[in-house]
Amino acid sequence: MTEGKNPLDRVLVLEMVRVTEAAAIAAANLVGRGDEKAADHAAVEAMRARMAEKCGPLGDPAPKGWTV
């Protein structure tokens, strides 16, 4: 990591990798079935679930513990 970089940048990047990984795994379970919409839906739901673990349900005005 470059000196002077914010360590939160690294944390955010790693969390986004985990979100992407969850989506890829969920979609991979539907490979070869010929249902692109189902694979997309599974990926989106996996991403939402993973993000909700860290930030609360999507659509909330602020993540848990934050005040607006």
C-alpha positions, 0 to 999 in steps of 0.5 A: 500500500502506498504511504499516505493512503487512507486505510479505509480505502483498502477496507472498502475495496476488500468489501467490494471484492467480497460483494462481487465474489458473492454475486459471482458465486450465486450466478455460477450456480445457474451456469448452463441452465439458459436462464440469464434473468435468473442468474442476474437475479441471483447475483443481484440478490447476493450483492444486496444481501452481502451489502446489507450485512455491512450497511443495513438494507439498501434504501436506508438513508444511512448505514447502521450507527451513522447519523444524518 
